[in-house]
Amino acid sequence: IVSYPDDAGEHAHKMG
């Protein structure tokens, strides 16, 4: 699973 910063920079989304 790779976590990347949200477009808004509020939270980190997890994508795997």
Phi and psi restraints in degrees (range 20) as a CNS / XPLOR table:
assign (resid 1 and name C) (resid 2 and name N)
       (resid 2 and name CA) (resid 2 and name C) 1.0 -115.8 20.0 2
assign (resid 2 and name N) (resid 2 and name CA)
       (resid 2 and name C) (resid 3 and name N) 1.0 128.9 20.0 2
assign (resid 2 and name C) (resid 3 and name N)
       (resid 3 and name CA) (resid 3 and name C) 1.0 -101.3 20.0 2
assign (resid 3 and name N) (resid 3 and name CA)
       (resid 3 and name C) (resid 4 and name N) 1.0 131.3 20.0 2
assign (resid 3 and name C) (resid 4 and name N)
       (resid 4 and name CA) (resid 4 and name C) 1.0 -131.2 20.0 2
assign (resid 4 and name N) (resid 4 and name CA)
       (resid 4 and name C) (resid 5 and name N) 1.0 147.1 20.0 2
assign (resid 4 and name C) (resid 5 and name N)
       (resid 5 and name CA) (resid 5 and name C) 1.0 -60.5 20.0 2
assign (resid 5 and name N) (resid 5 and name CA)
       (resid 5 and name C) (resid 6 and name N) 1.0 142.6 20.0 2
assign (resid 5 and name C) (resid 6 and name N)
       (resid 6 and name CA) (resid 6 and name C) 1.0 -72.7 20.0 2
assign (resid 6 and name N) (resid 6 and name CA)
       (resid 6 and name C) (resid 7 and name N) 1.0 157.1 20.0 2
assign (resid 6 and name C) (resid 7 and name N)
       (resid 7 and name CA) (resid 7 and name C) 1.0 -55.9 20.0 2
assign (resid 7 and name N) (resid 7 and name CA)
       (resid 7 and name C) (resid 8 and name N) 1.0 -37.0 20.0 2
assign (resid 7 and name C) (resid 8 and name N)
       (resid 8 and name CA) (resid 8 and name C) 1.0 -83.4 20.0 2
assign (resid 8 and name N) (resid 8 and name CA)
       (resid 8 and name C) (resid 9 and name N) 1.0 -18.4 20.0 2
assign (resid 8 and name C) (resid 9 and name N)
       (resid 9 and name CA) (resid 9 and name C) 1.0 79.1 20.0 2
assign (resid 9 and name N) (resid 9 and name CA)
       (resid 9 and name C) (resid 10 and name N) 1.0 20.8 20.0 2
assign (resid 9 and name C) (resid 10 and name N)
       (resid 10 and name CA) (resid 10 and name C) 1.0 -86.5 20.0 2
assign (resid 10 and name N) (resid 10 and name CA)
       (resid 10 and name C) (resid 11 and name N) 1.0 -53.0 20.0 2
assign (resid 10 and name C) (resid 11 and name N)
       (resid 11 and name CA) (resid 11 and name C) 1.0 -129.7 20.0 2
assign (resid 11 and name N) (resid 11 and name CA)
       (resid 11 and name C) (resid 12 and name N) 1.0 170.9 20.0 2
assign (resid 11 and name C) (resid 12 and name N)
       (resid 12 and name CA) (resid 12 and name C) 1.0 -105.4 20.0 2
assign (resid 12 and name N) (resid 12 and name CA)
       (resid 12 and name C) (resid 13 and name N) 1.0 124.0 20.0 2
assign (resid 12 and name C) (resid 13 and name N)
       (resid 13 and name CA) (resid 13 and name C) 1.0 -89.3 20.0 2
assign (resid 13 and name N) (resid 13 and name CA)
       (resid 13 and name C) (resid 14 and name N) 1.0 146.9 20.0 2
assign (resid 13 and name C) (resid 14 and name N)
       (resid 14 and name CA) (resid 14 and name C) 1.0 -106.5 20.0 2
assign (resid 14 and name N) (resid 14 and name CA)
       (resid 14 and name C) (resid 15 and name N) 1.0 126.8 20.0 2
assign (resid 14 and name C) (resid 15 and name N)
       (resid 15 and name CA) (resid 15 and name C) 1.0 -130.0 20.0 2
assign (resid 15 and name N) (resid 15 and name CA)
       (resid 15 and name C) (resid 16 and name N) 1.0 129.7 20.0 2
